[in-house]
Amino acid sequence: SSYKELSTVSTKTEEKISLIYTSTPAEVVILGLTLKDDVLELVLRTNNATDFAKLVVSYLGSKKVDSVILKGAVYTPKTNTFDFDVYVNVKKSI
């Protein structure tokens, strides 16, 4: 593959990651991020479930995300936090 092809791939990857950071509400902490093709797997932490709902609305409202799929959720009473594992399907046009 040529430098131009790698540069295009890098730019598209950068756009996807940037989308997540710019669309994630301040109340949500990104603990982990993995990108495979057009699917981002995120591990997130919030202090309440409402913040997670705001995140979903923000991602879908960007018009750049096809779906947000909840893979798992854990509530930790000791720290009063929720951890969410989600898949974010980014539109192919990005």
Biopython code that builds the backbone (N, CA, C, O; Angstrom):
import numpy as np
from Bio.PDB.StructureBuilder import StructureBuilder

atoms = [
    (1, "SER", "N", (0.828, -1.188, 0.000)),
    (1, "SER", "CA", (0.000, 0.000, 0.000)),
    (1, "SER", "C", (0.872, 1.250, 0.000)),
    (1, "SER", "O", (1.969, 1.274, 0.558)),
    (2, "SER", "N", (0.356, 2.263, -0.631)),
    (2, "SER", "CA", (1.113, 3.501, -0.764)),
    (2, "SER", "C", (0.907, 4.406, 0.440)),
    (2, "SER", "O", (0.024, 4.180, 1.267)),
    (3, "TYR", "N", (1.742, 5.437, 0.518)),
    (3, "TYR", "CA", (1.624, 6.418, 1.597)),
    (3, "TYR", "C", (0.267, 7.102, 1.532)),
    (3, "TYR", "O", (-0.356, 7.351, 2.564)),
    (4, "LYS", "N", (-0.199, 7.409, 0.306)),
    (4, "LYS", "CA", (-1.487, 8.091, 0.137)),
    (4, "LYS", "C", (-2.621, 7.231, 0.690)),
    (4, "LYS", "O", (-3.521, 7.743, 1.357)),
    (5, "GLU", "N", (-2.581, 5.923, 0.415)),
    (5, "GLU", "CA", (-3.608, 5.018, 0.938)),
    (5, "GLU", "C", (-3.559, 4.974, 2.461)),
    (5, "GLU", "O", (-4.598, 5.020, 3.120)),
    (6, "LEU", "N", (-2.366, 4.885, 3.016)),
    (6, "LEU", "CA", (-2.214, 4.847, 4.472)),
    (6, "LEU", "C", (-2.678, 6.158, 5.083)),
    (6, "LEU", "O", (-3.300, 6.168, 6.145)),
    (7, "SER", "N", (-2.380, 7.256, 4.420)),
    (7, "SER", "CA", (-2.789, 8.566, 4.912)),
    (7, "SER", "C", (-4.309, 8.672, 4.942)),
    (7, "SER", "O", (-4.871, 9.217, 5.891)),
    (8, "THR", "N", (-4.984, 8.155, 3.909)),
    (8, "THR", "CA", (-6.447, 8.174, 3.860)),
    (8, "THR", "C", (-7.024, 7.328, 4.979)),
    (8, "THR", "O", (-7.968, 7.749, 5.648)),
    (9, "VAL", "N", (-6.472, 6.142, 5.192)),
    (9, "VAL", "CA", (-6.936, 5.267, 6.266)),
    (9, "VAL", "C", (-6.753, 5.961, 7.607)),
    (9, "VAL", "O", (-7.644, 5.941, 8.456)),
    (10, "SER", "N", (-5.591, 6.574, 7.789)),
    (10, "SER", "CA", (-5.299, 7.261, 9.041)),
    (10, "SER", "C", (-6.272, 8.415, 9.268)),
    (10, "SER", "O", (-6.738, 8.620, 10.389)),
    (11, "THR", "N", (-6.578, 9.161, 8.223)),
    (11, "THR", "CA", (-7.503, 10.286, 8.336)),
    (11, "THR", "C", (-8.896, 9.793, 8.716)),
    (11, "THR", "O", (-9.552, 10.393, 9.568)),
    (12, "LYS", "N", (-9.354, 8.705, 8.092)),
    (12, "LYS", "CA", (-10.674, 8.162, 8.417)),
    (12, "LYS", "C", (-10.716, 7.662, 9.854)),
    (12, "LYS", "O", (-11.707, 7.876, 10.554)),
    (13, "THR", "N", (-9.670, 7.009, 10.296)),
    (13, "THR", "CA", (-9.584, 6.538, 11.681)),
    (13, "THR", "C", (-9.611, 7.727, 12.627)),
    (13, "THR", "O", (-10.310, 7.712, 13.640)),
    (14, "GLU", "N", (-8.851, 8.745, 12.292)),
    (14, "GLU", "CA", (-8.798, 9.961, 13.113)),
    (14, "GLU", "C", (-10.182, 10.605, 13.213)),
    (14, "GLU", "O", (-10.574, 11.061, 14.287)),
    (15, "GLU", "N", (-10.924, 10.646, 12.104)),
    (15, "GLU", "CA", (-12.268, 11.235, 12.100)),
    (15, "GLU", "C", (-13.211, 10.460, 13.014)),
    (15, "GLU", "O", (-14.013, 11.058, 13.731)),
    (16, "LYS", "N", (-13.120, 9.139, 12.992)),
    (16, "LYS", "CA", (-13.989, 8.306, 13.831)),
    (16, "LYS", "C", (-13.696, 8.515, 15.306)),
    (16, "LYS", "O", (-14.611, 8.645, 16.119)),
    (17, "ILE", "N", (-12.428, 8.546, 15.641)),
    (17, "ILE", "CA", (-12.047, 8.738, 17.040)),
    (17, "ILE", "C", (-12.406, 10.154, 17.491)),
    (17, "ILE", "O", (-12.875, 10.356, 18.612)),
    (18, "SER", "N", (-12.184, 11.122, 16.620)),
    (18, "SER", "CA", (-12.529, 12.508, 16.936)),
    (18, "SER", "C", (-14.032, 12.651, 17.175)),
    (18, "SER", "O", (-14.460, 13.381, 18.069)),
    (19, "LEU", "N", (-14.822, 11.954, 16.372)),
    (19, "LEU", "CA", (-16.281, 11.976, 16.532)),
    (19, "LEU", "C", (-16.671, 11.557, 17.946)),
    (19, "LEU", "O", (-17.532, 12.176, 18.571)),
    (20, "ILE", "N", (-16.038, 10.510, 18.439)),
    (20, "ILE", "CA", (-16.353, 10.011, 19.777)),
    (20, "ILE", "C", (-15.979, 11.047, 20.834)),
    (20, "ILE", "O", (-16.768, 11.329, 21.737)),
    (21, "TYR", "N", (-14.795, 11.604, 20.724)),
    (21, "TYR", "CA", (-14.364, 12.567, 21.745)),
    (21, "TYR", "C", (-15.168, 13.862, 21.701)),
    (21, "TYR", "O", (-15.402, 14.470, 22.745)),
    (22, "THR", "N", (-15.592, 14.294, 20.524)),
    (22, "THR", "CA", (-16.362, 15.537, 20.443)),
    (22, "THR", "C", (-17.837, 15.328, 20.783)),
    (22, "THR", "O", (-18.521, 16.281, 21.156)),
    (23, "SER", "N", (-18.334, 14.100, 20.659)),
    (23, "SER", "CA", (-19.754, 13.817, 20.918)),
    (23, "SER", "C", (-20.023, 13.242, 22.295)),
    (23, "SER", "O", (-21.181, 13.083, 22.680)),
    (24, "THR", "N", (-18.986, 12.931, 23.038)),
    (24, "THR", "CA", (-19.158, 12.343, 24.367)),
    (24, "THR", "C", (-19.378, 13.447, 25.398)),
    (24, "THR", "O", (-18.537, 14.333, 25.545)),
    (25, "PRO", "N", (-20.512, 13.397, 26.116)),
    (25, "PRO", "CA", (-20.761, 14.412, 27.149)),
    (25, "PRO", "C", (-19.654, 14.424, 28.208)),
    (25, "PRO", "O", (-19.039, 13.395, 28.490)),
    (26, "ALA", "N", (-19.413, 15.586, 28.779)),
    (26, "ALA", "CA", (-18.336, 15.743, 29.771)),
    (26, "ALA", "C", (-18.508, 14.831, 30.979)),
    (26, "ALA", "O", (-17.524, 14.469, 31.624)),
    (27, "GLU", "N", (-19.754, 14.453, 31.296)),
    (27, "GLU", "CA", (-20.026, 13.621, 32.471)),
    (27, "GLU", "C", (-19.642, 12.155, 32.257)),
    (27, "GLU", "O", (-19.670, 11.360, 33.197)),
    (28, "VAL", "N", (-19.286, 11.801, 31.023)),
    (28, "VAL", "CA", (-18.946, 10.417, 30.704)),
    (28, "VAL", "C", (-17.436, 10.303, 30.513)),
    (28, "VAL", "O", (-16.834, 11.073, 29.765)),
    (29, "VAL", "N", (-16.833, 9.330, 31.199)),
    (29, "VAL", "CA", (-15.394, 9.093, 31.088)),
    (29, "VAL", "C", (-15.177, 7.916, 30.141)),
    (29, "VAL", "O", (-15.794, 6.862, 30.296)),
    (30, "ILE", "N", (-14.295, 8.103, 29.157)),
    (30, "ILE", "CA", (-13.936, 7.017, 28.242)),
    (30, "ILE", "C", (-12.756, 6.273, 28.864)),
    (30, "ILE", "O", (-11.659, 6.818, 28.993)),
    (31, "LEU", "N", (-13.001, 5.018, 29.247)),
    (31, "LEU", "CA", (-11.957, 4.203, 29.874)),
    (31, "LEU", "C", (-11.179, 3.403, 28.839)),
    (31, "LEU", "O", (-10.010, 3.077, 29.042)),
    (32, "GLY", "N", (-11.844, 3.089, 27.721)),
    (32, "GLY", "CA", (-11.192, 2.302, 26.683)),
    (32, "GLY", "C", (-11.858, 2.506, 25.349)),
    (32, "GLY", "O", (-13.056, 2.775, 25.272)),
    (33, "LEU", "N", (-11.063, 2.374, 24.276)),
    (33, "LEU", "CA", (-11.578, 2.562, 22.932)),
    (33, "LEU", "C", (-10.828, 1.622, 21.996)),
    (33, "LEU", "O", (-9.597, 1.621, 21.959)),
    (34, "THR", "N", (-11.574, 0.826, 21.244)),
    (34, "THR", "CA", (-10.995, -0.066, 20.247)),
    (34, "THR", "C", (-11.747, 0.152, 18.939)),
    (34, "THR", "O", (-12.977, 0.205, 18.931)),
    (35, "LEU", "N", (-11.020, 0.278, 17.842)),
    (35, "LEU", "CA", (-11.635, 0.497, 16.533)),
    (35, "LEU", "C", (-11.337, -0.682, 15.632)),
    (35, "LEU", "O", (-10.183, -1.077, 15.467)),
    (36, "LYS", "N", (-12.397, -1.246, 15.044)),
    (36, "LYS", "CA", (-12.235, -2.309, 14.056)),
    (36, "LYS", "C", (-13.218, -2.014, 12.934)),
    (36, "LYS", "O", (-14.432, -2.072, 13.128)),
    (37, "ASP", "N", (-12.685, -1.699, 11.762)),
    (37, "ASP", "CA", (-13.487, -1.300, 10.607)),
    (37, "ASP", "C", (-14.340, -0.086, 10.972)),
    (37, "ASP", "O", (-13.802, 0.972, 11.297)),
    (38, "ASP", "N", (-15.654, -0.230, 10.921)),
    (38, "ASP", "CA", (-16.544, 0.892, 11.222)),
    (38, "ASP", "C", (-17.220, 0.734, 12.581)),
    (38, "ASP", "O", (-18.251, 1.354, 12.841)),
    (39, "VAL", "N", (-16.640, -0.096, 13.445)),
    (39, "VAL", "CA", (-17.223, -0.321, 14.767)),
    (39, "VAL", "C", (-16.215, 0.084, 15.840)),
    (39, "VAL", "O", (-15.084, -0.401, 15.877)),
    (40, "LEU", "N", (-16.656, 0.981, 16.703)),
    (40, "LEU", "CA", (-15.862, 1.375, 17.861)),
    (40, "LEU", "C", (-16.412, 0.641, 19.072)),
    (40, "LEU", "O", (-17.616, 0.668, 19.324)),
    (41, "GLU", "N", (-15.540, -0.010, 19.818)),
    (41, "GLU", "CA", (-15.960, -0.599, 21.089)),
    (41, "GLU", "C", (-15.453, 0.325, 22.184)),
    (41, "GLU", "O", (-14.259, 0.614, 22.264)),
    (42, "LEU", "N", (-16.363, 0.783, 23.021)),
    (42, "LEU", "CA", (-16.017, 1.725, 24.078)),
    (42, "LEU", "C", (-16.326, 1.151, 25.441)),
    (42, "LEU", "O", (-17.312, 0.436, 25.621)),
    (43, "VAL", "N", (-15.477, 1.468, 26.399)),
    (43, "VAL", "CA", (-15.750, 1.190, 27.803)),
    (43, "VAL", "C", (-15.891, 2.566, 28.444)),
    (43, "VAL", "O", (-14.976, 3.388, 28.400)),
    (44, "LEU", "N", (-17.052, 2.796, 29.038)),
    (44, "LEU", "CA", (-17.407, 4.119, 29.553)),
    (44, "LEU", "C", (-17.786, 4.053, 31.024)),
    (44, "LEU", "O", (-18.232, 3.015, 31.513)),
    (45, "ARG", "N", (-17.607, 5.168, 31.726)),
    (45, "ARG", "CA", (-18.019, 5.240, 33.137)),
    (45, "ARG", "C", (-18.815, 6.530, 33.343)),
    (45, "ARG", "O", (-18.438, 7.600, 32.866)),
    (46, "THR", "N", (-19.929, 6.394, 34.071)),
    (46, "THR", "CA", (-20.746, 7.558, 34.421)),
    (46, "THR", "C", (-21.170, 7.442, 35.881)),
    (46, "THR", "O", (-21.052, 6.385, 36.502)),
    (47, "ASN", "N", (-21.666, 8.559, 36.411)),
    (47, "ASN", "CA", (-22.180, 8.539, 37.779)),
    (47, "ASN", "C", (-23.667, 8.229, 37.828)),
    (47, "ASN", "O", (-24.209, 7.951, 38.898)),
    (48, "ASN", "N", (-24.332, 8.276, 36.678)),
    (48, "ASN", "CA", (-25.747, 7.911, 36.650)),
    (48, "ASN", "C", (-26.157, 7.494, 35.236)),
    (48, "ASN", "O", (-25.502, 7.839, 34.252)),
    (49, "ALA", "N", (-27.234, 6.760, 35.165)),
    (49, "ALA", "CA", (-27.696, 6.220, 33.884)),
    (49, "ALA", "C", (-28.172, 7.314, 32.934)),
    (49, "ALA", "O", (-28.144, 7.128, 31.718)),
    (50, "THR", "N", (-28.604, 8.439, 33.466)),
    (50, "THR", "CA", (-29.055, 9.548, 32.626)),
    (50, "THR", "C", (-27.914, 10.058, 31.743)),
    (50, "THR", "O", (-28.135, 10.423, 30.588)),
    (51, "ASP", "N", (-26.710, 10.082, 32.282)),
    (51, "ASP", "CA", (-25.559, 10.524, 31.489)),
    (51, "ASP", "C", (-25.302, 9.577, 30.320)),
    (51, "ASP", "O", (-24.905, 10.014, 29.240)),
    (52, "PHE", "N", (-25.528, 8.290, 30.536)),
    (52, "PHE", "CA", (-25.384, 7.328, 29.439)),
    (52, "PHE", "C", (-26.438, 7.604, 28.363)),
    (52, "PHE", "O", (-26.132, 7.553, 27.171)),
    (53, "ALA", "N", (-27.653, 7.892, 28.766)),
    (53, "ALA", "CA", (-28.718, 8.214, 27.806)),
    (53, "ALA", "C", (-28.355, 9.464, 27.002)),
    (53, "ALA", "O", (-28.610, 9.520, 25.799)),
    (54, "LYS", "N", (-27.768, 10.457, 27.652)),
    (54, "LYS", "CA", (-27.322, 11.675, 26.956)),
    (54, "LYS", "C", (-26.271, 11.340, 25.905)),
    (54, "LYS", "O", (-26.265, 11.915, 24.816)),
    (55, "LEU", "N", (-25.384, 10.407, 26.236)),
    (55, "LEU", "CA", (-24.354, 9.977, 25.309)),
    (55, "LEU", "C", (-24.974, 9.351, 24.061)),
    (55, "LEU", "O", (-24.573, 9.673, 22.943)),
    (56, "VAL", "N", (-25.935, 8.472, 24.242)),
    (56, "VAL", "CA", (-26.591, 7.818, 23.109)),
    (56, "VAL", "C", (-27.263, 8.863, 22.218)),
    (56, "VAL", "O", (-27.122, 8.821, 20.996)),
    (57, "VAL", "N", (-27.983, 9.790, 22.821)),
    (57, "VAL", "CA", (-28.643, 10.854, 22.056)),
    (57, "VAL", "C", (-27.608, 11.692, 21.305)),
    (57, "VAL", "O", (-27.823, 12.047, 20.146)),
    (58, "SER", "N", (-26.510, 12.004, 21.946)),
    (58, "SER", "CA", (-25.457, 12.802, 21.316)),
    (58, "SER", "C", (-24.844, 12.072, 20.124)),
    (58, "SER", "O", (-24.664, 12.666, 19.061)),
    (59, "TYR", "N", (-24.524, 10.794, 20.292)),
    (59, "TYR", "CA", (-23.925, 10.027, 19.188)),
    (59, "TYR", "C", (-24.888, 9.928, 18.013)),
    (59, "TYR", "O", (-24.520, 10.208, 16.872)),
    (60, "LEU", "N", (-26.120, 9.529, 18.297)),
    (60, "LEU", "CA", (-27.089, 9.364, 17.206)),
    (60, "LEU", "C", (-27.448, 10.711, 16.582)),
    (60, "LEU", "O", (-27.709, 10.786, 15.382)),
    (61, "GLY", "N", (-27.463, 11.762, 17.379)),
    (61, "GLY", "CA", (-27.769, 13.095, 16.881)),
    (61, "GLY", "C", (-26.688, 13.657, 15.974)),
    (61, "GLY", "O", (-26.939, 14.598, 15.220)),
    (62, "SER", "N", (-25.498, 13.096, 16.036)),
    (62, "SER", "CA", (-24.395, 13.563, 15.184)),
    (62, "SER", "C", (-24.636, 13.216, 13.717)),
    (62, "SER", "O", (-23.983, 13.769, 12.832)),
    (63, "LYS", "N", (-25.566, 12.308, 13.458)),
    (63, "LYS", "CA", (-25.879, 11.823, 12.102)),
    (63, "LYS", "C", (-24.708, 11.058, 11.471)),
    (63, "LYS", "O", (-24.737, 10.747, 10.280)),
    (64, "LYS", "N", (-23.694, 10.760, 12.262)),
    (64, "LYS", "CA", (-22.534, 10.032, 11.763)),
    (64, "LYS", "C", (-22.465, 8.621, 12.330)),
    (64, "LYS", "O", (-21.556, 7.854, 12.012)),
    (65, "VAL", "N", (-23.445, 8.289, 13.180)),
    (65, "VAL", "CA", (-23.492, 6.987, 13.843)),
    (65, "VAL", "C", (-24.780, 6.283, 13.449)),
    (65, "VAL", "O", (-25.863, 6.862, 13.538)),
    (66, "ASP", "N", (-24.662, 5.024, 13.011)),
    (66, "ASP", "CA", (-25.848, 4.234, 12.660)),
    (66, "ASP", "C", (-26.537, 3.670, 13.891)),
    (66, "ASP", "O", (-27.766, 3.665, 13.970)),
    (67, "SER", "N", (-25.750, 3.193, 14.858)),
    (67, "SER", "CA", (-26.355, 2.583, 16.040)),
    (67, "SER", "C", (-25.376, 2.564, 17.206)),
    (67, "SER", "O", (-24.159, 2.619, 17.030)),
    (68, "VAL", "N", (-25.947, 2.483, 18.399)),
    (68, "VAL", "CA", (-25.184, 2.315, 19.640)),
    (68, "VAL", "C", (-25.764, 1.076, 20.303)),
    (68, "VAL", "O", (-26.945, 1.045, 20.648)),
    (69, "ILE", "N", (-24.942, 0.066, 20.480)),
    (69, "ILE", "CA", (-25.402, -1.214, 21.011)),
    (69, "ILE", "C", (-24.758, -1.440, 22.382)),
    (69, "ILE", "O", (-23.534, -1.452, 22.515)),
    (70, "LEU", "N", (-25.596, -1.615, 23.378)),
    (70, "LEU", "CA", (-25.109, -1.881, 24.731)),
    (70, "LEU", "C", (-24.724, -3.348, 24.841)),
    (70, "LEU", "O", (-25.569, -4.231, 24.689)),
    (71, "LYS", "N", (-23.458, -3.604, 25.103)),
    (71, "LYS", "CA", (-22.959, -4.970, 25.252)),
    (71, "LYS", "C", (-23.082, -5.429, 26.705)),
    (71, "LYS", "O", (-23.353, -6.599, 26.978)),
    (72, "GLY", "N", (-22.876, -4.478, 27.643)),
    (72, "GLY", "CA", (-22.958, -4.832, 29.041)),
    (72, "GLY", "C", (-22.929, -3.594, 29.916)),
    (72, "GLY", "O", (-22.456, -2.536, 29.502)),
    (73, "ALA", "N", (-23.443, -3.737, 31.135)),
    (73, "ALA", "CA", (-23.454, -2.628, 32.094)),
    (73, "ALA", "C", (-23.259, -3.193, 33.491)),
    (73, "ALA", "O", (-23.779, -4.257, 33.830)),
    (74, "VAL", "N", (-22.501, -2.460, 34.292)),
    (74, "VAL", "CA", (-22.247, -2.871, 35.663)),
    (74, "VAL", "C", (-22.379, -1.646, 36.564)),
    (74, "VAL", "O", (-21.810, -0.590, 36.287)),
    (75, "TYR", "N", (-23.134, -1.805, 37.637)),
    (75, "TYR", "CA", (-23.244, -0.749, 38.644)),
    (75, "TYR", "C", (-22.387, -1.144, 39.837)),
    (75, "TYR", "O", (-22.487, -2.267, 40.330)),
    (76, "THR", "N", (-21.548, -0.230, 40.303)),
    (76, "THR", "CA", (-20.693, -0.476, 41.462)),
    (76, "THR", "C", (-21.167, 0.411, 42.606)),
    (76, "THR", "O", (-20.874, 1.606, 42.616)),
    (77, "PRO", "N", (-21.901, -0.155, 43.578)),
    (77, "PRO", "CA", (-22.445, 0.639, 44.685)),
    (77, "PRO", "C", (-21.377, 1.357, 45.508)),
    (77, "PRO", "O", (-21.595, 2.473, 45.979)),
    (78, "LYS", "N", (-20.225, 0.712, 45.676)),
    (78, "LYS", "CA", (-19.160, 1.289, 46.501)),
    (78, "LYS", "C", (-18.704, 2.657, 45.973)),
    (78, "LYS", "O", (-18.427, 3.571, 46.749)),
    (79, "THR", "N", (-18.629, 2.781, 44.627)),
    (79, "THR", "CA", (-18.191, 4.045, 44.023)),
    (79, "THR", "C", (-19.356, 4.818, 43.412)),
    (79, "THR", "O", (-19.183, 5.934, 42.922)),
    (80, "ASN", "N", (-20.544, 4.214, 43.447)),
    (80, "ASN", "CA", (-21.741, 4.817, 42.870)),
    (80, "ASN", "C", (-21.540, 5.182, 41.401)),
    (80, "ASN", "O", (-21.911, 6.269, 40.959)),
    (81, "THR", "N", (-20.935, 4.237, 40.645)),
    (81, "THR", "CA", (-20.680, 4.474, 39.224)),
    (81, "THR", "C", (-21.243, 3.342, 38.381)),
    (81, "THR", "O", (-21.427, 2.217, 38.846)),
    (82, "PHE", "N", (-21.507, 3.677, 37.132)),
    (82, "PHE", "CA", (-21.943, 2.704, 36.133)),
    (82, "PHE", "C", (-20.833, 2.565, 35.100)),
    (82, "PHE", "O", (-20.291, 3.566, 34.633)),
    (83, "ASP", "N", (-20.494, 1.336, 34.741)),
    (83, "ASP", "CA", (-19.571, 1.079, 33.638)),
    (83, "ASP", "C", (-20.368, 0.442, 32.508)),
    (83, "ASP", "O", (-21.135, -0.496, 32.724)),
    (84, "PHE", "N", (-20.176, 0.959, 31.310)),
    (84, "PHE", "CA", (-20.893, 0.474, 30.138)),
    (84, "PHE", "C", (-19.894, 0.019, 29.088)),
    (84, "PHE", "O", (-18.872, 0.667, 28.863)),
    (85, "ASP", "N", (-20.200, -1.094, 28.454)),
    (85, "ASP", "CA", (-19.422, -1.585, 27.320)),
    (85, "ASP", "C", (-20.352, -1.487, 26.117)),
    (85, "ASP", "O", (-21.387, -2.153, 26.081)),
    (86, "VAL", "N", (-19.999, -0.668, 25.137)),
    (86, "VAL", "CA", (-20.895, -0.433, 24.000)),
    (86, "VAL", "C", (-20.154, -0.575, 22.679)),
    (86, "VAL", "O", (-18.942, -0.382, 22.589)),
    (87, "TYR", "N", (-20.937, -0.923, 21.650)),
    (87, "TYR", "CA", (-20.464, -0.892, 20.272)),
    (87, "TYR", "C", (-21.110, 0.299, 19.595)),
    (87, "TYR", "O", (-22.322, 0.495, 19.684)),
    (88, "VAL", "N", (-20.293, 1.094, 18.917)),
    (88, "VAL", "CA", (-20.799, 2.246, 18.171)),
    (88, "VAL", "C", (-20.518, 1.976, 16.693)),
    (88, "VAL", "O", (-19.364, 1.913, 16.271)),
    (89, "ASN", "N", (-21.589, 1.819, 15.916)),
    (89, "ASN", "CA", (-21.441, 1.585, 14.478)),
    (89, "ASN", "C", (-21.441, 2.928, 13.756)),
    (89, "ASN", "O", (-22.451, 3.630, 13.699)),
    (90, "VAL", "N", (-20.275, 3.261, 13.207)),
    (90, "VAL", "CA", (-20.098, 4.540, 12.515)),
    (90, "VAL", "C", (-20.505, 4.368, 11.058)),
    (90, "VAL", "O", (-20.223, 3.335, 10.450)),
    (91, "LYS", "N", (-21.164, 5.370, 10.500)),
    (91, "LYS", "CA", (-21.600, 5.310, 9.108)),
    (91, "LYS", "C", (-20.396, 5.106, 8.198)),
    (91, "LYS", "O", (-19.314, 5.633, 8.456)),
    (92, "LYS", "N", (-20.593, 4.349, 7.150)),
    (92, "LYS", "CA", (-19.498, 4.013, 6.207)),
    (92, "LYS", "C", (-18.941, 5.256, 5.530)),
    (92, "LYS", "O", (-17.787, 5.244, 5.103)),
    (93, "SER", "N", (-19.708, 6.313, 5.418)),
    (93, "SER", "CA", (-19.266, 7.520, 4.718)),
    (93, "SER", "C", (-18.168, 8.267, 5.458)),
    (93, "SER", "O", (-17.527, 9.154, 4.895)),
    (94, "ILE", "N", (-17.952, 7.913, 6.710)),
    (94, "ILE", "CA", (-16.908, 8.599, 7.484)),
    (94, "ILE", "C", (-15.598, 7.859, 7.330)),
    (94, "ILE", "O", (-14.587, 8.269, 7.900)),
]
sb = StructureBuilder()
sb.init_structure("model")
sb.init_model(0)
sb.init_chain("A")
sb.init_seg("    ")
for serial, (resi, resn, name, xyz) in enumerate(atoms, 1):
    if name == "N":
        sb.init_residue(resn, " ", resi, " ")
    sb.init_atom(name, np.array(xyz, "f"), 0.0, 1.0, " ", f" {name:<3s}", serial, name[0])
structure = sb.get_structure()
